[in-house]
């Protein structure tokens, strides 16, 4: 194959049924322009200039993002967009192939001719979106972002579920950024935290999509777009019916929802968002080793933003690990704590952990009130619980580690919380991401995040019942796990 490395900006490249107008940065098939973004076109140009040869991933990233540090997933997403646009692999046609451990190669024959005139395309426009500008990188979420990017165009409807402060919106917006060029009609974030009335949901959706309010869902019938329905938990029933209707009305629509609990809608795929990784006590051998954990990476990044010259030292490792552990690896909690590094220093931050909600009350002023601080987010969730759910959440907070349904019955049951009803209420709290559920040797156990437990304990103390249920907890442990077996019980619960 002839080398194309000396092509000039006025050239036109032909391959298969496609024509690449370099000077206009357009790829057309017949008289139809392909909707390709700037980065995808940059990658394509590098590949066709080296047609027949292998271009390494590092070389592609260096040429396309010369002044930025980017994740490899960015490259993979744009390569996938090119392949989809060219229908690569269909009817025996091949354009871009992945050479394992080496890179990518453009394998179709390419013919270079001189451009004779500019081509006008009236309907060509830039990708549409309403995504906020990103001010900071996304830390520790490559795996879950990559999974969503791969699955969403196929599954069409996925819900990202997790407790408050876990970073659901951050992940969803990052996924939307990477999929922007895949959808003809763009990607749109619909922030449902801005409304409380279910009757307003459709009008709010239409305003966000820049469509006339009062329009029915048939207006989306031909849309090829990704909708991010963000913060659905307080409007679950209305969101459920809306999503099901949109998926039928608009067969090329994809939907990514974020919520503290699943929508339980038809066709929903649920992805639980885990906390950031916190180093174990045995992983404190060096600064480099500890910096391999995403919770520490986020803490250090946020601390550097607040305190110029901040650097993690070996003598700091235990303190930083303890801060990240006590804050459950929750990105919001870590960001809010690190924001006070200049006032309290590491020792002061660590000392304040037992009073973590006062520590985490300086929040994001630009967010809606319930997202500004961790306490505000938990207040918002707590206020939407039923009285029985609030009562159970408070009383379960006396458990200092993982516990079973049987243990909960033994400690918190009463006339209001009968054992027969307790399982249902506990499952509801787990569904709302206020308890986590785990399977150990076939046994279901429940566990609090430290921050949620501390919040529930404060509520229990305000109710005046803290000492009562602490005594009931101690009595239960003494009866069910006498001294000879208590240590074993505590070890199993860690």
Secondary structure, 3 states (H helix, E strand, C coil): CCCCCCCCCCEEEEECCEEEECCCCEEEECCEECCCCHHHHHHHHHHHHCCCCEECHHHHHHHHCCCCCCCHHHHHHHHHHHHHHHCCCHHHCCCEEEECCCEEEECCCCEEEECCCCCCCCCCCCCCECCCCCCCCCCCCHHHHHHHHHHHHHHCEEEEECCCCCCHHHHHHHHHHHHHHHCCCCEEEEEHHHCCCHHHHHHHHHHHCCCCCCCCHHHHCCCCCEEEEECCHHHHHHHHHHHHHHHHHCCCCEEEEEECCCCCCCCCEEEECCCCCCCCHHHCCCHHHHCCCHHHHHHHHHHHHHCCCCCCCHHHHHHHHHHHHHCCCCHHHHHHHHCCHHHHHHHHHHHCHHHHHHHCCCCCCCCCHHHCCHHHHHHHHHHCCCHHHHHHHHHHCCCCCCECHHHHHHHHCCCCCCHHHHHHHHHHHHHCCCCEEEEECCEEEEECCHHHHHHHHHHHHHHCCHHHHHHHHHHHHHHHCCHHHHHHHHHHHC
